[in-house]
Amino acid sequence: MSPAYRAVKGTRDLLPPESEKYAAVESIARQVFGGYGYGEIRTPILESTELFSRSVGETTDIVHKEMYTFLDRKGRSLTLRPENTAGVVRAALERGIDRMPRPLRLWYAGEQFRYERPQKGRYREFRQIGAEMIGVPGSASDAEVLVMLFDFLQRLGFIDLSVTLNCVPGGAGREAFADALRSHVRPRARRLGEDDRRRVEENPLRLFDSKDPETKAVLEGAPTTVEFLDPEAASHYAEVKEFLRESGIPFTESPALVRGLDYYTVTVFEVVSKSLGAQNAILGGGRYDNLFADLGGPPLPAVGFAIGEDRLVEVLPGDPREPRELWYVLPGSPEDFPYAMAVARALRSGHAGAVVETDLSGRGFAKGFTRASAILAGDADYPFRVSEVRVVSVGSQERAEQTVKIKTLSARREEAVPLAALTRRSRT
């Protein structure tokens, strides 16, 4: 039977066990980032449209054709956030960044929205995990962010990690690079598509975002960003590379890496894993030292990153969920439900971290054991990663005698235990 309603195109439902994998990834992010002093920030999904047009850039694909924008009942233009850094900066300014401790270390996890063609690992509603360090101008902040990222990804089981780096000039250097890039591209502009011809005049750096093979061919031999760095930016970039060498983090340099957001300047990076093949990028980020001032605040240096969580979970090398023991309380019939629930309460009081599930289906012992065995074997869509299953049988005889039977499935061992003893076990 076809359902009357379906999820909107480009969105999806996350059910167990997949949703539990997302929760586990976010839990590891909380542990790792918290260990570096980063606290969680939660910003609204809705923001003023102008916030993104001013920060992300009017000529970026995100603002030009990917944002979900609408007027509210009072005619105000609102946008579902397409990225989170602008909202973090807005929140810091609104709360009074001058009164906050420096550096300010923040991390987040949440939904973002972009209208683009849905494909594997990419959705119109998607989740990002990110972090921002605000208030540190030196290259050490860039290095800390990358070291923290490596810790996080290695905790998730990723190997063969490396950083792709570039340095994008700001101010007069950025304008000079844009002019040089236009001079290189204009004689070949007829080979470009309509969008890329527009980018040549409006914001030529965005040509590096193009997926058109012809545009990539036109950009061959183009000027590079590092040719237009001022001495301060060049020194900063050299220091970042030295920090990475000292930290044992491998990196390569790519003159084509500019990131898809206009607020990035100086350091930009992607983290890649060779084990992922051609689509090897896991995340990206960089510095945005001008964004606070651009949004009306004081000039503040900052650096951060964002990870597409949907893509991250899709390519995880292992299961991020911590193994948990399952106590499967199995009543013989509905008449045994109250006793089974009392047994489950006793077990929960003494087995912190374990899953204690009471089978309330009334399926009986035979089918219940089949279900429990499937969970242990990993053949059932069970929410949790199970290390052991202990079936706790309670039937009319156990209820009358105030006992339970506990069978450890992996060892095929069964024992009878009085309920009072089970309660005492749970409290010790």
C-alpha positions as CSV (number, residue, x, y, z in Angstrom):
1,M,0.0,0.0,0.0
2,S,1.5,3.4,-1.1
3,P,1.7,5.9,1.8
4,A,-0.4,9.1,1.4
5,Y,2.5,11.3,2.4
6,R,6.2,11.1,1.7
7,A,9.3,13.0,2.9
8,V,10.0,16.1,0.8
9,K,12.4,15.5,-2.0
10,G,16.0,15.9,-0.8
11,T,15.1,15.2,2.8
12,R,15.0,11.8,4.6
13,D,14.0,10.1,7.8
14,L,16.7,8.6,10.1
15,L,15.6,5.6,12.0
16,P,17.6,3.1,14.1
17,P,20.2,1.8,13.7
18,E,21.3,4.5,11.3
19,S,20.1,7.3,13.7
20,E,22.2,5.7,16.5
21,K,25.3,5.9,14.4
22,Y,24.7,9.7,13.9
23,A,24.3,10.0,17.7
24,A,27.5,8.1,18.3
25,V,29.5,10.3,15.9
26,E,28.1,13.4,17.6
27,S,29.0,11.9,21.0
28,I,32.6,11.3,19.9
29,A,32.7,14.9,18.5
30,R,31.5,16.2,21.9
31,Q,34.2,14.1,23.7
32,V,37.1,15.1,21.4
33,F,36.2,18.8,20.9
34,G,35.3,19.2,24.6
35,G,38.7,17.8,25.4
36,Y,40.2,20.8,23.6
37,G,38.0,23.3,25.4
38,Y,35.3,23.7,22.8
39,G,31.8,24.2,24.2
40,E,28.6,23.5,22.1
41,I,26.6,26.3,20.5
42,R,23.1,25.9,19.1
43,T,21.9,28.6,16.8
44,P,18.4,28.9,15.1
45,I,17.7,27.2,11.8
46,L,16.1,30.4,10.6
47,E,18.1,33.6,10.1
48,S,17.8,36.9,8.3
49,T,18.5,36.4,4.6
50,E,20.9,39.4,4.6
51,L,23.2,37.6,7.1
52,F,24.1,35.0,4.5
53,S,24.2,37.3,1.5
54,R,26.6,39.6,3.3
55,S,28.8,36.8,4.8
56,V,28.7,33.9,2.3
57,G,28.7,36.2,-0.7
58,E,26.1,37.3,-3.2
59,T,27.9,35.6,-6.1
60,T,28.4,32.2,-4.5
61,D,26.3,29.3,-5.7
62,I,24.9,29.0,-2.2
63,V,23.4,32.5,-2.2
64,H,22.8,32.8,-5.9
65,K,20.7,29.6,-6.4
66,E,20.8,27.2,-3.4
67,M,19.2,29.0,-0.4
68,Y,15.7,28.3,0.8
69,T,14.4,31.9,1.2
70,F,10.9,33.1,1.9
71,L,8.9,36.1,3.3
72,D,7.3,35.7,6.7
73,R,3.9,37.2,7.5
74,K,5.4,40.6,8.1
75,G,7.3,40.6,4.8
76,R,10.7,39.9,6.3
77,S,13.1,37.8,4.2
78,L,14.2,34.7,6.1
79,T,16.4,31.9,5.1
80,L,16.9,28.3,6.3
81,R,20.5,28.3,7.2
82,P,22.7,26.9,4.4
83,E,25.8,26.9,6.6
84,N,26.5,27.6,10.3
85,T,29.5,29.9,10.6
86,A,27.5,33.1,9.8
87,G,25.0,32.2,12.5
88,V,27.8,31.5,15.1
89,V,29.3,34.9,14.3
90,R,25.9,36.6,14.6
91,A,25.2,34.9,17.9
92,A,28.6,36.0,19.3
93,L,28.1,39.6,18.3
94,E,24.5,39.6,19.6
95,R,25.6,38.2,23.0
96,G,28.4,40.7,23.3
97,I,31.7,39.3,22.0
98,D,33.6,42.0,23.8
99,R,32.5,40.6,27.1
100,M,33.3,37.0,26.3
101,P,36.6,35.2,27.1
102,R,39.2,34.9,24.4
103,P,39.8,32.7,22.7
104,L,36.3,31.6,22.2
105,R,36.1,27.9,21.3
106,L,32.7,26.7,20.0
107,W,31.4,23.6,18.2
108,Y,28.0,22.6,16.8
109,A,26.0,19.9,15.1
110,G,22.8,20.5,13.2
111,E,20.7,20.7,10.1
112,Q,21.5,22.9,7.1
113,F,19.5,23.4,3.9
114,R,20.5,23.9,0.3
115,Y,18.5,23.5,-2.9
116,E,20.7,21.3,-5.0
117,R,20.4,18.1,-6.9
118,P,20.0,15.2,-4.4
119,Q,22.6,12.5,-4.9
120,K,24.3,9.8,-2.9
121,G,25.6,11.3,0.4
122,R,24.2,14.8,-0.5
123,Y,20.7,16.0,0.5
124,R,18.8,19.3,0.5
125,E,18.4,18.9,4.3
126,F,21.7,17.8,5.6
127,R,23.7,17.8,8.9
128,Q,27.0,19.4,9.6
129,I,29.4,19.1,12.5
130,G,31.7,22.1,12.9
131,A,33.9,24.1,15.2
132,E,35.1,27.7,15.4
133,M,38.1,29.3,17.2
134,I,37.6,33.0,17.6
135,G,40.1,35.6,18.8
136,V,43.5,34.1,18.0
137,P,45.4,35.7,15.1
138,G,48.4,33.4,15.0
139,S,49.0,30.3,12.9
140,A,48.8,28.1,16.1
141,S,45.0,28.4,16.0
142,D,45.0,26.9,12.4
143,A,47.2,24.1,13.6
144,E,45.2,23.3,16.7
145,V,42.0,23.0,14.6
146,L,43.7,20.6,12.2
147,V,45.2,18.5,15.0
148,M,41.8,18.3,16.7
149,L,40.3,17.2,13.4
150,F,42.8,14.4,13.0
151,D,42.1,13.3,16.6
152,F,38.4,13.2,15.9
153,L,38.7,11.4,12.5
154,Q,41.1,8.8,13.9
155,R,38.8,8.1,16.8
156,L,36.2,7.2,14.1
157,G,38.7,4.8,12.5
158,F,39.8,6.8,9.5
159,I,43.4,6.1,8.2
160,D,45.6,7.6,5.5
161,L,44.5,11.1,6.4
162,S,46.2,14.2,5.0
163,V,45.5,17.9,4.6
164,T,45.1,19.8,1.3
165,L,46.2,23.4,1.9
166,N,46.2,26.8,0.1
167,C,46.4,30.4,1.1
168,V,43.9,33.0,-0.3
169,P,44.9,36.6,-0.2
170,G,42.7,39.3,1.2
171,G,42.3,43.0,0.5
172,A,44.4,44.5,-2.3
173,G,46.1,41.1,-2.9
174,R,42.7,39.5,-3.5
175,E,41.7,42.2,-6.0
176,A,45.0,41.9,-7.8
177,F,44.6,38.1,-8.0
178,A,41.0,38.5,-9.3
179,D,42.2,40.9,-12.0
180,A,45.1,38.5,-13.1
181,L,42.6,35.6,-13.2
182,R,40.2,37.6,-15.4
183,S,43.0,38.4,-17.7
184,H,43.9,34.8,-18.0
185,V,40.3,33.6,-18.6
186,R,38.7,36.3,-20.8
187,P,40.5,35.3,-24.0
188,R,39.0,31.8,-23.4
189,A,35.7,32.9,-22.0
190,R,33.7,31.7,-25.0
191,R,34.4,28.1,-23.9
192,L,32.7,28.6,-20.6
193,G,29.1,28.0,-19.7
194,E,26.7,30.8,-18.8
195,D,27.2,30.6,-15.0
196,D,31.0,30.6,-15.3
197,R,31.0,33.5,-17.7
198,R,29.1,35.5,-15.1
199,R,31.6,34.4,-12.5
200,V,34.5,35.8,-14.6
201,E,33.1,39.4,-14.1
202,E,31.4,39.1,-10.7
203,N,33.8,37.0,-8.7
204,P,36.4,35.0,-10.7
205,L,37.6,33.1,-7.6
206,R,34.3,31.2,-7.8
207,L,35.5,29.6,-11.1
208,F,37.4,27.2,-9.0
209,D,34.1,25.9,-7.6
210,S,33.0,24.9,-11.1
211,K,32.5,21.2,-11.9
212,D,32.6,21.9,-15.7
213,P,35.6,20.1,-17.2
214,E,35.9,22.8,-19.8
215,T,36.3,25.4,-17.0
216,K,38.9,23.3,-15.3
217,A,40.8,23.2,-18.6
218,V,40.6,27.0,-19.0
219,L,42.0,27.4,-15.6
220,E,45.1,25.4,-16.4
221,G,48.2,27.7,-16.2
222,A,46.2,30.4,-14.4
223,P,47.8,32.6,-11.8
224,T,47.9,31.1,-8.3
225,T,46.8,32.7,-5.0
226,V,50.1,32.4,-3.3
227,E,51.7,34.7,-5.9
228,F,49.6,37.6,-4.5
229,L,50.1,37.1,-0.8
230,D,51.3,40.1,1.3
231,P,54.3,39.4,3.6
232,E,52.1,38.9,6.7
233,A,49.8,36.3,4.9
234,A,52.9,34.5,3.4
235,S,54.5,34.3,6.8
236,H,51.3,33.0,8.4
237,Y,51.0,30.3,5.7
238,A,54.6,29.2,6.2
239,E,54.1,28.9,9.9
240,V,51.0,26.8,9.5
241,K,52.9,24.4,7.3
242,E,55.7,24.2,9.9
243,F,53.2,23.5,12.7
244,L,51.8,20.7,10.7
245,R,55.3,19.2,10.1
246,E,56.0,19.4,13.8
247,S,52.7,17.8,14.6
248,G,53.3,14.9,12.2
249,I,50.3,15.8,10.0
250,P,50.9,15.2,6.3
251,F,49.8,17.8,3.8
252,T,49.9,18.8,0.2
253,E,49.3,22.2,-1.4
254,S,46.7,22.9,-4.1
255,P,46.5,26.3,-5.8
256,A,43.0,25.5,-7.0
257,L,41.6,25.2,-3.4
258,V,39.7,28.3,-2.5
259,R,36.6,26.9,-0.8
260,G,33.0,27.9,-1.8
261,L,32.4,30.7,0.6
262,D,33.6,34.3,0.2
263,Y,34.5,34.9,3.8
264,Y,37.5,32.6,3.7
265,T,40.9,34.3,3.6
266,V,44.5,33.3,4.2
267,T,44.5,29.6,5.2
268,V,42.0,27.3,3.5
269,F,42.1,23.5,3.8
270,E,40.4,20.2,3.2
271,V,41.0,16.9,5.0
272,V,41.2,13.9,2.8
273,S,41.5,10.1,3.2
274,K,43.3,8.2,0.5
275,S,41.3,5.1,1.4
276,L,38.1,6.8,0.0
277,G,39.1,6.8,-3.7
278,A,38.4,9.7,-6.0
279,Q,35.8,11.4,-3.7
280,N,38.3,11.6,-0.9
281,A,37.5,14.9,0.8
282,I,35.9,14.5,4.2
283,L,35.6,18.2,5.3
284,G,36.8,21.7,4.7
285,G,37.5,24.9,6.5
286,G,39.8,27.9,6.9
287,R,40.3,31.3,8.3
288,Y,37.7,34.1,8.2
289,D,39.5,37.1,9.8
290,N,37.2,39.7,8.2
291,L,33.8,38.2,8.9
292,F,33.1,39.8,12.3
293,A,33.9,43.3,10.9
294,D,31.9,42.6,7.8
295,L,28.9,41.9,10.0
296,G,29.2,45.1,12.0
297,G,31.4,43.9,14.8
298,P,35.0,44.4,15.9
299,P,37.8,43.0,13.8
300,L,38.4,39.5,15.2
301,P,40.5,36.7,13.8
302,A,38.8,33.3,13.5
303,V,39.3,29.9,12.0
304,G,36.9,26.9,11.7
305,F,35.6,24.0,9.7
306,A,32.5,22.1,8.8
307,I,32.0,18.4,8.2
308,G,29.1,17.0,6.1
309,E,27.8,14.5,8.6
310,D,25.7,12.5,6.1
311,R,28.8,11.9,3.9
312,L,30.9,11.2,7.0
313,V,28.5,8.5,8.3
314,E,28.3,7.0,4.8
315,V,32.1,6.5,4.6
316,L,32.8,5.5,8.2
317,P,35.4,2.7,8.2
318,G,33.7,1.1,11.2
319,D,30.7,1.2,13.5
320,P,31.0,4.2,15.9
321,R,28.6,2.9,18.4
322,E,30.1,1.6,21.7
323,P,29.3,-2.1,22.2
324,R,26.7,-2.7,24.9
325,E,25.5,-5.7,26.7
326,L,21.8,-6.6,26.1
327,W,19.7,-8.2,28.8
328,Y,16.6,-9.5,26.9
329,V,13.8,-10.0,29.4
330,L,11.5,-12.6,27.8
331,P,8.1,-13.3,29.3
332,G,6.4,-16.5,28.4
333,S,3.0,-14.9,27.9
334,P,1.2,-11.6,28.6
335,E,0.3,-12.8,32.1
336,D,4.0,-12.6,32.9
337,F,4.4,-9.0,31.8
338,P,4.2,-7.4,35.2
339,Y,6.7,-9.8,36.7
340,A,9.0,-9.3,33.6
341,M,8.9,-5.5,34.0
342,A,9.8,-5.9,37.7
343,V,12.8,-8.0,36.7
344,A,13.8,-5.4,34.1
345,R,13.8,-2.7,36.8
346,A,16.1,-4.7,39.0
347,L,18.5,-5.3,36.1
348,R,18.6,-1.6,35.1
349,S,19.4,-0.5,38.6
350,G,22.7,-2.5,38.5
351,H,23.8,-2.5,34.9
352,A,24.6,1.1,33.9
353,G,25.3,1.3,30.2
354,A,23.6,-2.0,29.4
355,V,20.4,-2.3,27.4
356,V,17.6,-3.9,29.3
357,E,14.7,-4.6,26.9
358,T,11.5,-6.3,27.8
359,D,9.8,-8.3,25.0
360,L,6.2,-7.1,25.2
361,S,5.1,-8.7,21.9
362,G,3.7,-11.8,23.6
363,R,5.5,-14.0,21.0
364,G,6.6,-16.6,23.5
365,F,9.9,-18.3,24.3
366,A,10.7,-19.9,21.0
367,K,10.2,-16.8,18.8
368,G,11.8,-14.6,21.5
369,F,15.0,-16.7,21.5
370,T,15.1,-16.5,17.7
371,R,14.9,-12.7,17.9
372,A,17.6,-12.5,20.6
373,S,19.9,-14.8,18.6
374,A,19.4,-12.6,15.5
375,I,20.3,-9.5,17.5
376,L,23.6,-11.1,18.7
377,A,24.4,-12.3,15.2
378,G,23.8,-8.8,13.8
379,D,21.1,-10.0,11.5
380,A,18.4,-7.8,13.0
381,D,18.0,-4.0,12.5
382,Y,18.7,-3.4,16.2
383,P,19.4,0.2,17.3
384,F,22.5,-0.7,19.3
385,R,25.8,-2.4,18.8
386,V,25.6,-5.5,21.0
387,S,28.5,-7.3,22.6
388,E,26.6,-10.0,24.4
389,V,23.0,-11.1,24.8
390,R,21.6,-12.5,28.0
391,V,18.1,-13.8,27.7
392,V,16.2,-13.6,31.0
393,S,13.3,-16.0,30.8
394,V,10.3,-15.4,33.1
395,G,7.3,-17.8,32.8
396,S,4.5,-19.0,35.1
397,Q,6.9,-21.2,37.0
398,E,9.5,-18.5,37.5
399,R,6.8,-16.1,38.5
400,A,5.4,-18.6,41.1
401,E,8.9,-19.3,42.4
402,Q,10.1,-15.7,42.2
403,T,13.1,-16.7,40.1
404,V,14.5,-16.1,36.6
405,K,16.5,-18.1,34.1
406,I,19.4,-16.3,32.5
407,K,21.0,-17.7,29.3
408,T,24.2,-16.2,28.0
409,L,23.8,-16.8,24.3
410,S,27.5,-16.7,23.2
411,A,28.5,-19.2,25.9
412,R,25.3,-21.2,25.7
413,R,25.2,-21.2,29.4
414,E,22.0,-21.0,31.5
415,E,21.5,-20.5,35.2
416,A,18.5,-20.1,37.5
417,V,18.6,-17.1,39.8
418,P,16.2,-16.1,42.6
419,L,14.7,-12.6,42.0
420,A,16.0,-11.5,45.4
421,A,19.5,-12.6,44.5
422,L,19.2,-10.8,41.2
423,T,18.2,-7.6,43.0
424,R,21.1,-7.9,45.3
425,R,23.4,-8.5,42.3
426,S,22.1,-5.4,40.7
427,R,22.9,-3.3,43.8
428,T,26.4,-4.5,44.3
